[in-house]
Amino acid sequence: MKKLLRNTLRSSFVQRAVGVLAAEYLRLVWRTNKFTLDPPDVYAQVEPQLPAIFAFWHGQHFLTPFIKNQNKASYRAKVLISRHRDGEFNAIAAERLGIGTIRGSGDHGGAFHRKGGVGAFKEMVRTLQTGCNVALTADVPKRSRVAGLGIIMLARESGRPIMPFAMATSRFVRLKNWDRTTINLPFGRGALVGIKEIHVPADADAATMEALRQELEETLNEATRRAYAQLGRPGPEDA
């Protein structure tokens, strides 16, 4: 029975169906939640610095495809998605929502050689060079709210700024897993918070990169805390 279920979930038909349904559900959530921006002119501040690396916490990422501003060409983006079979659903959903995909490993303590990480890193650099934004989770896998050095390395190599941000809704279901995944629900209020950008010098040494990694971690935590506070709801760190 387990083998049958596993094979069914791996079928291209089921993966596409789940991906399409997920995308349309997220579109419903976006359209039925009234979002506020913090700061109110966040798009005006971000626009001159594009292309950029958009960073967010794992488990808080489902609405991030909608960060693009009125489908402006300058906000076109590709998102890093795992090559794991579960990533197929996410890739199909992202592409249906107008986001390109880069398949490969996330940060494993800077060990990009794992699971196609080297190729994915090079593709992210090339993507930024073409003027397209890159979006990815900042966490080290299976270590919630701990930013990895990978995203700092990407910013140093590409010369593009990191834009940490958080999106939250007033109605949600929070799972009790490693990243406290938040399933956003429709018919509520939302908040998008982007505090500041982070620049990594091309000649940044190990100490500088570690300091910027900590700054990214603190900024993402503060953005997440602020987003939930604006909605009067507990953040994932309080779960």
C-alpha positions as CSV (number, residue, x, y, z in Angstrom):
1,M,0.0,0.0,0.0
2,K,2.8,2.4,0.9
3,K,4.6,1.7,-2.4
4,L,1.3,2.3,-4.3
5,L,0.8,5.6,-2.6
6,R,4.4,6.6,-3.2
7,N,4.2,5.8,-6.9
8,T,0.9,7.6,-7.2
9,L,2.4,10.8,-5.6
10,R,5.3,10.5,-8.0
11,S,3.1,10.4,-11.1
12,S,3.3,13.5,-13.3
13,F,-0.5,13.7,-13.5
14,V,-0.8,13.8,-9.7
15,Q,2.1,16.2,-9.2
16,R,0.7,18.6,-11.8
17,A,-2.8,18.4,-10.3
18,V,-1.5,19.1,-6.8
19,G,0.7,22.0,-8.0
20,V,-2.1,23.6,-9.9
21,L,-4.5,23.3,-7.0
22,A,-1.9,24.8,-4.6
23,A,-1.3,27.7,-6.9
24,E,-5.0,28.5,-7.3
25,Y,-5.5,28.2,-3.5
26,L,-2.7,30.7,-2.9
27,R,-4.1,33.0,-5.5
28,L,-7.4,32.9,-3.6
29,V,-5.6,33.7,-0.3
30,W,-3.8,36.6,-1.8
31,R,-7.0,38.1,-3.3
32,T,-9.1,37.8,-0.2
33,N,-6.6,39.2,2.3
34,K,-6.1,43.0,2.5
35,F,-2.3,43.6,2.7
36,T,-0.6,46.5,4.3
37,L,3.0,47.4,3.5
38,D,5.8,48.3,6.0
39,P,7.2,50.7,5.1
40,P,4.3,52.1,3.0
41,D,6.8,53.0,0.2
42,V,8.6,49.7,0.3
43,Y,8.3,49.2,-3.5
44,A,9.7,52.6,-4.2
45,Q,12.7,51.8,-2.0
46,V,13.3,48.4,-3.6
47,E,12.8,49.3,-7.3
48,P,16.1,51.2,-7.9
49,Q,18.1,48.3,-6.4
50,L,16.7,45.5,-8.6
51,P,17.7,42.8,-9.5
52,A,18.0,41.6,-6.0
53,I,18.1,38.4,-3.9
54,F,14.8,38.1,-2.0
55,A,15.2,36.2,1.2
56,F,12.6,34.7,3.5
57,W,12.2,32.0,6.2
58,H,11.3,28.5,5.3
59,G,7.7,27.7,6.3
60,Q,6.7,31.4,5.9
61,H,7.1,31.4,2.1
62,F,3.9,30.4,0.5
63,L,2.7,33.9,-0.5
64,T,6.1,35.1,-1.6
65,P,5.2,34.7,-5.4
66,F,2.9,37.7,-4.9
67,I,5.6,40.1,-3.9
68,K,6.0,41.1,-7.5
69,N,4.5,44.6,-8.0
70,Q,1.7,44.7,-10.6
71,N,3.6,42.1,-12.7
72,K,6.3,44.7,-13.6
73,A,9.1,43.3,-15.7
74,S,11.6,44.4,-13.1
75,Y,10.0,42.1,-10.5
76,R,10.3,38.9,-12.6
77,A,12.0,36.2,-10.5
78,K,13.2,32.7,-10.2
79,V,13.0,30.7,-7.0
80,L,15.4,28.0,-5.8
81,I,13.5,24.7,-5.3
82,S,14.8,21.4,-4.1
83,R,15.3,18.5,-6.5
84,H,13.6,16.3,-4.1
85,R,10.3,14.8,-5.4
86,D,8.3,16.9,-3.1
87,G,9.8,19.9,-4.8
88,E,7.9,19.1,-8.0
89,F,4.6,20.3,-6.5
90,N,6.3,23.5,-5.4
91,A,7.9,24.0,-8.8
92,I,4.6,23.5,-10.7
93,A,2.8,25.9,-8.4
94,A,5.5,28.6,-8.7
95,E,5.6,28.4,-12.5
96,R,1.8,28.7,-12.6
97,L,2.1,31.8,-10.5
98,G,4.5,33.3,-13.0
99,I,7.8,32.5,-11.1
100,G,10.6,30.7,-12.8
101,T,12.4,27.9,-11.0
102,I,16.0,26.9,-10.3
103,R,16.3,23.3,-9.2
104,G,19.0,22.4,-6.7
105,S,20.1,22.2,-3.1
106,G,19.8,25.0,-0.6
107,D,22.5,25.9,1.9
108,H,24.2,23.0,3.7
109,G,26.6,25.1,5.7
110,G,28.1,26.4,2.5
111,A,28.5,22.9,1.1
112,F,27.1,23.6,-2.4
113,H,28.5,20.3,-3.8
114,R,25.4,18.5,-2.4
115,K,22.4,17.6,-4.5
116,G,23.3,19.8,-7.5
117,G,24.1,22.8,-5.3
118,V,27.1,23.9,-7.5
119,G,25.0,24.1,-10.6
120,A,22.1,25.8,-8.8
121,F,24.5,28.4,-7.4
122,K,26.0,29.2,-10.8
123,E,22.5,29.5,-12.3
124,M,21.4,31.9,-9.6
125,V,24.5,34.1,-10.4
126,R,23.7,34.0,-14.1
127,T,20.0,34.8,-13.4
128,L,20.9,37.9,-11.5
129,Q,23.3,38.9,-14.2
130,T,20.5,38.9,-16.7
131,G,18.5,41.3,-14.6
132,C,16.1,38.7,-13.1
133,N,15.6,38.5,-9.3
134,V,16.3,35.4,-7.3
135,A,14.2,34.2,-4.3
136,L,15.2,31.6,-1.8
137,T,14.8,30.6,1.8
138,A,17.7,31.7,4.1
139,D,17.5,28.8,6.6
140,V,20.1,26.1,6.8
141,P,18.0,22.9,6.1
142,K,16.3,21.5,9.2
143,R,17.5,24.4,11.3
144,S,14.6,26.8,11.6
145,R,15.5,30.5,11.8
146,V,19.2,29.9,11.3
147,A,20.5,31.7,8.3
148,G,23.2,30.0,6.2
149,L,26.2,31.4,4.6
150,G,25.0,30.4,1.1
151,I,22.9,33.4,0.5
152,I,25.8,35.7,1.7
153,M,28.1,33.9,-0.8
154,L,25.6,34.5,-3.6
155,A,25.4,38.2,-2.8
156,R,29.2,38.5,-2.7
157,E,29.6,36.7,-6.0
158,S,26.8,38.5,-7.8
159,G,27.2,41.9,-6.4
160,R,23.5,42.2,-5.8
161,P,21.8,43.2,-2.5
162,I,19.8,40.9,-0.3
163,M,16.2,42.0,0.4
164,P,15.0,40.2,3.6
165,F,11.2,40.3,4.0
166,A,8.3,38.6,5.7
167,M,4.7,38.1,4.7
168,A,2.0,37.0,7.2
169,T,-1.8,36.7,7.4
170,S,-4.2,37.1,10.3
171,R,-5.8,33.8,9.6
172,F,-3.6,30.7,9.4
173,V,-2.9,27.1,10.5
174,R,0.6,26.5,11.9
175,L,2.1,23.0,11.7
176,K,4.2,21.5,14.5
177,N,7.2,20.6,12.3
178,W,10.8,21.7,12.2
179,D,10.1,25.1,10.5
180,R,6.6,25.7,12.0
181,T,5.1,25.9,8.5
182,T,2.3,28.4,8.3
183,I,-0.6,27.7,6.0
184,N,-2.2,31.0,5.2
185,L,-6.0,31.1,5.1
186,P,-8.3,33.4,3.0
187,F,-10.6,36.2,4.1
188,G,-8.4,38.1,6.5
189,R,-5.7,40.7,6.7
190,G,-2.1,40.5,5.7
191,A,1.2,42.3,6.2
192,L,4.3,42.5,4.0
193,V,7.4,43.8,5.9
194,G,10.8,44.7,4.4
195,I,13.1,46.5,6.8
196,K,16.3,47.1,4.9
197,E,18.7,45.6,2.3
198,I,22.0,43.9,3.0
199,H,25.0,44.5,0.8
200,V,28.0,42.1,0.8
201,P,31.3,43.5,-0.4
202,A,33.1,41.6,-3.2
203,D,36.2,41.4,-1.0
204,A,34.3,40.3,2.2
205,D,36.4,38.0,4.3
206,A,35.1,35.2,6.5
207,A,34.6,37.4,9.5
208,T,32.7,40.0,7.5
209,M,30.5,37.3,5.9
210,E,29.7,35.8,9.3
211,A,28.7,39.2,10.6
212,L,26.4,39.8,7.6
213,R,24.9,36.3,8.1
214,Q,24.0,37.2,11.6
215,E,22.6,40.6,10.4
216,L,20.4,38.7,7.9
217,E,19.2,36.4,10.5
218,E,18.3,39.2,12.9
219,T,16.7,41.2,10.1
220,L,14.5,38.3,9.0
221,N,13.5,37.6,12.6
222,E,12.6,41.2,13.2
223,A,10.6,41.5,9.9
224,T,8.7,38.3,10.8
225,R,8.0,39.5,14.4
226,R,6.8,42.9,13.0
227,A,4.5,41.3,10.4
228,Y,2.7,39.2,12.9
229,A,2.6,42.0,15.5
230,Q,0.8,44.2,13.0
231,L,-1.9,41.6,12.7
232,G,-2.1,40.9,16.4
233,R,-1.1,37.3,16.0
234,P,1.7,35.2,17.6
235,G,4.7,34.7,15.3
236,P,6.3,31.3,14.6
237,E,8.9,31.9,17.3
238,D,6.1,31.8,19.9
239,A,4.6,28.6,18.6
